[in-house]
């Protein structure tokens, strides 16, 4: 059994480990750096307050992402307006520099450019598609975990993910090495 | 929505090795007939590996990480302090407060006087209580006797029969 102080140490470790993922999800939802930081911080505060109620064996990662989504939805309801669209250009603060220590400078540059292009492509997707791409492809959550976070059926998650991937592929085909089936078909 | 659009789910499950039995057979049969879905299936790993290579999509700013770590550490410390406090029983906590050698809560002379009063109290208080109880008993008995002499207290039983008197006494036990 985890005693309260151990739970809090554990939560501190988990929050640190998932800070990139939570921030990424917050960016995908809000499309705004300042708001994303606020969302993550409020998520942490709520998680810290609620840690005593967390049952042993619970999926902490999924729990944190659910809290973040609820915080965002509450803010959205409170604001009673659509989220503000903010231009997302490159920023050294958010650009990942610690991709892989083993990569050479050219590989790092290519990786950074690719990441920028992928971010742009993902941000062009609808909110539903953005969420599902990030939760599945970047956070490795299972279909059921995503279904729990989004409050829908696992089947819905899978069909939505399939459509989101198709759309993303289509967007990336213009800038990256991903071939687009539709364009290829049109050429033929 | 055509038949191939419905295969999005099938392709994902197939790649996750989550298709079994008849569903797997049906999907394989569809793939054999459908070049579009075969292409889709082949394209998936390329997209997945590209996304994988660009992890994480965003990195939390250092200032945010620091705030998170500080908030968690502060909470852990607060819970730890509360836990230590709760684990001490009240007498232990009181004694520790009274006898803390580095920072005694009370001066030694006052502490000695309090101890002496406590000891004397423990010795004399039981005796005093006993004397009070004896006095009360004598006063109560005298009061009842006076009531009897003045005729205020009627006899509860009047009889010459030993059985009647015995029955009355038994009722008193």
Interface residues (C-beta under 8 A of the other chain):
Chain A: X3 X4 X5 X7 X8 X9 X11 X12 X15 X16 X19 X20 X21 X22 X23 X24 X27 X28 X33 X36 X37 X40 X41 X44 X45 X48 X51 X93 X94 X95 X96 X97 X98 X99 X111 X114 X115 X118 X119 X122 X133 X134 X137 X138 X155 X158 X159 X161 X162 X163 X165 X166 X168 X169 X172 X176 X177 X178 X179 X181
Chain B: X8 X9 X11 X12 X13 X36 X39 X40 X43 X44 X46 X47 X48 X50 X51 X52 X53 X54 X55 X56 X57 X58 X59 X60 X61 X62 X64 X65 X67 X68 X69 X71 X72 X73 X75 X76 X79 X80 X83
